[in-house]
Amino acid sequence: MVKPILHLPDIQIVNWINVLVVLVLTSFATMFALENLSTVELSFLSIVSDPIPLYLPVFIAFLFGFGGGVLAMAFSRRKHKEEISSLRAEHDRLQLEVDNLRNIPLQDDV
């Protein structure tokens, strides 16, 4: 059996992948901000903002969307955890029933 020369535990590989993804996304966000420095005025329900850089409302919209996605994922995760808990309880109950049925002594019909 050949052992790998360099073996990193899976958790370290995931951490490096996370660092790489954060660096790539940060560099894209920085490049986007530097390319979109022109100013815009936002108006909503007759409220007009001062001129702000174009990248700012885009980032704010992204953050609201990201927050909504995290919130939706949290509710979904909670629901799935409750379902897993109930399924485990049912599994334990059924396993106990199977064990009890296995331990019933066989009777001869004589």
C-alpha contacts under 8 A as a table, 3 or more apart, distances in Angstrom:
res1	aa1	res2	aa2	distance
4	P	7	H	6.07
8	L	12	Q	6.29
8	L	13	I	6.57
9	P	12	Q	5.50
9	P	13	I	6.65
10	D	13	I	5.14
10	D	14	V	6.29
11	I	14	V	5.11
11	I	15	N	6.20
12	Q	15	N	4.98
12	Q	16	W	6.25
13	I	16	W	5.18
13	I	17	I	6.21
14	V	17	I	5.02
14	V	18	N	6.15
15	N	18	N	5.06
15	N	19	V	6.24
16	W	19	V	5.03
16	W	20	L	6.12
17	I	20	L	5.04
17	I	21	V	6.15
18	N	21	V	5.13
18	N	22	V	6.16
19	V	22	V	5.16
19	V	23	L	6.18
20	L	23	L	5.15
20	L	24	V	6.21
21	V	24	V	5.18
21	V	25	L	6.11
22	V	25	L	5.21
22	V	26	T	5.95
23	L	26	T	5.11
23	L	27	S	6.12
24	V	27	S	5.20
24	V	28	F	6.25
25	L	28	F	5.09
25	L	29	A	6.09
26	T	29	A	5.07
26	T	30	T	6.11
27	S	30	T	5.08
27	S	31	M	6.14
28	F	31	M	5.12
28	F	32	F	6.05
29	A	32	F	5.05
29	A	33	A	6.14
30	T	33	A	5.12
30	T	34	L	6.18
31	M	34	L	5.15
31	M	35	E	6.18
32	F	35	E	5.24
32	F	36	N	6.22
32	F	55	Y	7.17
33	A	36	N	5.28
33	A	37	L	6.55
33	A	55	Y	5.34
34	L	37	L	6.07
36	N	53	P	7.05
36	N	54	L	5.72
36	N	55	Y	5.71
37	L	53	P	5.15
37	L	54	L	6.08
37	L	55	Y	6.88
38	S	53	P	5.50
38	S	54	L	5.85
39	T	51	P	5.47
39	T	52	I	4.98
39	T	53	P	4.28
39	T	54	L	5.51
40	V	51	P	5.17
40	V	52	I	5.51
40	V	53	P	6.22
40	V	54	L	5.86
41	E	48	V	6.72
41	E	49	S	5.59
41	E	50	D	5.94
41	E	51	P	4.73
41	E	52	I	6.46
42	L	48	V	5.66
42	L	49	S	5.27
42	L	50	D	7.66
42	L	51	P	7.73
43	S	46	S	6.17
43	S	47	I	5.31
43	S	48	V	4.24
43	S	49	S	6.31
44	F	47	I	5.21
44	F	48	V	6.65
49	S	52	I	7.87
52	I	56	L	7.05
53	P	56	L	5.73
53	P	57	P	7.90
54	L	57	P	6.26
54	L	58	V	6.95
55	Y	58	V	5.15
55	Y	59	F	6.10
56	L	59	F	5.20
56	L	60	I	6.15
57	P	60	I	4.94
57	P	61	A	6.03
58	V	61	A	5.18
58	V	62	F	6.15
59	F	62	F	4.92
59	F	63	L	6.11
60	I	63	L	5.05
60	I	64	F	6.24
61	A	64	F	5.14
61	A	65	G	6.19
62	F	65	G	5.09
62	F	66	F	6.00
63	L	66	F	4.94
63	L	67	G	5.98
64	F	67	G	5.08
64	F	68	G	6.13
65	G	68	G	5.07
65	G	69	G	6.13
66	F	69	G	5.05
66	F	70	V	6.17
67	G	70	V	5.10
67	G	71	L	6.11
68	G	71	L	5.05
68	G	72	A	6.12
69	G	72	A	5.10
69	G	73	M	6.02
70	V	73	M	5.00
70	V	74	A	6.05
71	L	74	A	5.07
71	L	75	F	6.44
72	A	75	F	5.28
72	A	76	S	6.22
73	M	76	S	4.99
73	M	77	R	5.90
74	A	77	R	5.06
74	A	78	R	6.10
75	F	78	R	5.13
75	F	79	K	6.26
76	S	79	K	5.12
76	S	80	H	6.21
77	R	80	H	5.07
77	R	81	K	6.07
78	R	81	K	5.10
78	R	82	E	6.29
79	K	82	E	5.23
79	K	83	E	6.29
80	H	83	E	4.95
80	H	84	I	6.06
81	K	84	I	5.03
81	K	85	S	6.12
82	E	85	S	5.05
82	E	86	S	6.28
83	E	86	S	5.18
83	E	87	L	6.10
84	I	87	L	5.05
84	I	88	R	6.06
85	S	88	R	5.16
85	S	89	A	6.28
86	S	89	A	5.08
86	S	90	E	6.20
87	L	90	E	4.99
87	L	91	H	6.01
88	R	91	H	4.91
88	R	92	D	6.13
89	A	92	D	5.15
89	A	93	R	6.22
90	E	93	R	5.04
90	E	94	L	6.10
91	H	94	L	5.13
91	H	95	Q	5.93
92	D	95	Q	5.03
92	D	96	L	6.15
93	R	96	L	5.20
93	R	97	E	6.34
94	L	97	E	4.95
94	L	98	V	6.20
95	Q	98	V	5.06
95	Q	99	D	6.12
96	L	99	D	5.05
96	L	100	N	6.12
97	E	100	N	5.08
97	E	101	L	6.21
98	V	101	L	5.07
98	V	102	R	6.17
99	D	102	R	5.09
99	D	103	N	6.33
100	N	103	N	5.21
100	N	104	I	6.62
101	L	104	I	5.47
